[in-house]
Amino acid sequence: MPTTQFDSTLERRESALLGMWAFLATELMFFGPLFFGYVHARIAQPEAFASGSHHMHIVLGTLNTAILLTSSFTMALAVHAAQESRPLRAWLVVTALLGAAFVGIKAYEWVSEFSEAANASGGEARFYFLYYAMTGLHAVHLTIGIAIVGWLAARARRFNAAYHAPVEVTGLYWHFVDVVWVFLYPMFYLLERYR
Amino acid sequence: MSRFVTWLALMGFLAATCASAYIPLGPWNTVINTAISCAKALLIALFFMELRQAGTLLRIAAVAGLLWLALLFGISWSDFATRTISPAPWSVAR
């Protein structure tokens, strides 16, 4: 049963998704300037960025990318389960745990890189500044996502084919955060690895 | 099923982008990495974010943000690319 302001349940669903996409557009504006700053700084000092990139943990970074991509897969499965009125709590829990594993590994990386970052100068200092700012902002978003997915998992029984807008909308947010990382990974971890 | 195939493709792209970084290609490394990132983002948007089944309105909303960001990048870049930095007299090193 749609509420009075909508003509149909389909229109109601599309309104929820449209609202989320509009929010994601503002998130893009939020992350965008950092990406622009990165492009500008890297074109100005490519060698400093390459040498800074060599200090990154390539194994942990690649593992983390795989973890986050897999968490998007389990999130998509949770949304799909809700659409078909199947149980979705397990998928939500796995998604939140994978997200938490990502943040845990990232936190370890930050701590282990901190002394080098604090002593860096010139272009490398700029590299580390952008690295901490961009991965930090990303991790804040992911932490919020973990909290929301955990909250959904606690209420998982309420969702079914007729009502699952919160799950779908959270899924869009989760995938957006995943896409941001997809771009951050080669920007910081993969510069001139062949040297 | 399509979700599992998408996940497999994402893992394949991840392996490709990581492996290609160890092949010396100069600026082409960045081109390849960016292209693979865009392909991964497209897969996630189409299959995980379900834009493939979405109506016109949602597709336009999804692209509008990117278009707007591209405009802002273009305008900002035209500024950096065409102006020389002229410091104020009091900030010139003596």
Chai-1 contact restraints between the chains, C-beta under 6 A:
chainA,res_idxA,chainB,res_idxB,connection_type,confidence,min_distance_angstrom,max_distance_angstrom,comment,restraint_id
A,L17,B,L58,contact,1.0,0.0,6.0,A-B,restraint_1
A,L18,B,A61,contact,1.0,0.0,6.0,A-B,restraint_2
A,W21,B,L58,contact,1.0,0.0,6.0,A-B,restraint_3
A,W21,B,A61,contact,1.0,0.0,6.0,A-B,restraint_4
A,W21,B,A62,contact,1.0,0.0,6.0,A-B,restraint_5
A,A25,B,G65,contact,1.0,0.0,6.0,A-B,restraint_6
A,L28,B,G65,contact,1.0,0.0,6.0,A-B,restraint_7
A,L28,B,L69,contact,1.0,0.0,6.0,A-B,restraint_8
A,G32,B,L69,contact,1.0,0.0,6.0,A-B,restraint_9
A,F36,B,F73,contact,1.0,0.0,6.0,A-B,restraint_10
A,F36,B,S76,contact,1.0,0.0,6.0,A-B,restraint_11
A,T62,B,C18,contact,1.0,0.0,6.0,A-B,restraint_12
A,T65,B,L14,contact,1.0,0.0,6.0,A-B,restraint_13
A,L69,B,L10,contact,1.0,0.0,6.0,A-B,restraint_14
A,S72,B,F48,contact,1.0,0.0,6.0,A-B,restraint_15
A,F73,B,W7,contact,1.0,0.0,6.0,A-B,restraint_16
A,A76,B,R3,contact,1.0,0.0,6.0,A-B,restraint_17
A,A76,B,F48,contact,1.0,0.0,6.0,A-B,restraint_18
A,L172,B,M49,contact,1.0,0.0,6.0,A-B,restraint_19
A,H175,B,I44,contact,1.0,0.0,6.0,A-B,restraint_20
A,H175,B,F48,contact,1.0,0.0,6.0,A-B,restraint_21
A,H175,B,M49,contact,1.0,0.0,6.0,A-B,restraint_22
A,V179,B,A41,contact,1.0,0.0,6.0,A-B,restraint_23
A,V179,B,I44,contact,1.0,0.0,6.0,A-B,restraint_24
A,V182,B,S37,contact,1.0,0.0,6.0,A-B,restraint_25
A,V182,B,K40,contact,1.0,0.0,6.0,A-B,restraint_26
A,V182,B,A41,contact,1.0,0.0,6.0,A-B,restraint_27
A,F183,B,S37,contact,1.0,0.0,6.0,A-B,restraint_28
A,P186,B,T17,contact,1.0,0.0,6.0,A-B,restraint_29
A,P186,B,N33,contact,1.0,0.0,6.0,A-B,restraint_30
A,P186,B,S37,contact,1.0,0.0,6.0,A-B,restraint_31
A,L190,B,A21,contact,1.0,0.0,6.0,A-B,restraint_32
A,L190,B,N33,contact,1.0,0.0,6.0,A-B,restraint_33
A,R193,B,A21,contact,1.0,0.0,6.0,A-B,restraint_34
A,R193,B,Y22,contact,1.0,0.0,6.0,A-B,restraint_35
A,Y194,B,Y22,contact,1.0,0.0,6.0,A-B,restraint_36
A,Y194,B,P24,contact,1.0,0.0,6.0,A-B,restraint_37
